[in-house]
Amino acid sequence: MCCICVIVEMVKSMTSSFRISEELRARLEQTSRHLKRGKNWVINRALEDYLDKVGHDALAAEARRQSLAASGVVTEDERFWRKRADTAGWK
């Protein structure tokens, strides 16, 4: 007797409901047909890509801010906020 064990990782998913424009719905359906994938797959990949990009952009912006702060460079934004900051109660 031979036994083969296969471990399958099951990813839990949830159902979400949201509204999209007619134009976006048509583009989604067209893309889904073109890729021969389900609309759910297209939406998940697009959302993952978007969230990865937003997260990466935020990390890059924070790294730049910290780099500028460490180097002593004062940006226009920093000058703007320093002029308007209420630091009277700070110790």
N, C-alpha and C positions, 0 to 999 in steps of 0.2 A: 504494500500500500504506500502511495506517495502523497505527501501533503505539501502544498505550496501556499504560503501565507502572503497575502498582499495587504499592505497597510495603505489605506486611502485617507488622505486628509480632507475632511469635509469642512468647507467654509460656510459658516452661517451667513445667511443673507436675510435682509428685511425688505418688506415692500414699502415703497414710498409713493406718494401721489403729489404731482405738481402740475402746474399749467405751463404750456409752451405755446408760442405763436404758431399760426398755421404754416408760416414760412419755415420755421424751425422744424416743425413736425415733418414737412415735406422733405427737407434736407436730411433729416434723420432717417426717414424711410429710404431715400435714394442711396444714402451711404450704406445703410444696412444691406440693401439689395446688392450694391456694388461689391461689398466685402464678403457677401454671402455669410453674414453673421446676424444674429438677432439684435433688435434694437436695444435690449438690455445690455448686451455686450458692448455695443458702441457707446452707450451712455456711460457705462462704468469706466471704460478706457479713457473717454474724454474727461470725465470728472477726475480720475486719478491723475492724468497728465496736467490738468489745470491746477489741482491742489498741490502737486509736486512743484510746479513752476512758481506758484504764489509763495509756497514755503521757502523755496530756494531764493527767490527775490528778497524775501524778508530777511533771510539769513545773510545774504550778500550785503544788504543795506546796513544791517547791524554790524557786520564785520568792518565795513567802511567807516561807520560812525566811530567805532572803537579805535580803529587805526588812526583816524584824524584826531581823536581826543588824545591818544597817546603821543602823537607827534606834535601836539600843541597848535595845530592849524585851526584857525577859527573860520568857520564857513559863514556865508551870508545868512543862512537860517539861524545859526547860533547867535550871530550879532542881533538879528531881529528879536529873538526870544529873550536874550539877555537884557535888551532895552525895556522890554515889557514885563519882565518877571517881577513879581512881588516877593522879594526875599527879605523884607524888613524883619520878619519874625524868626529868621534862621539864625542859628548859633554856629 
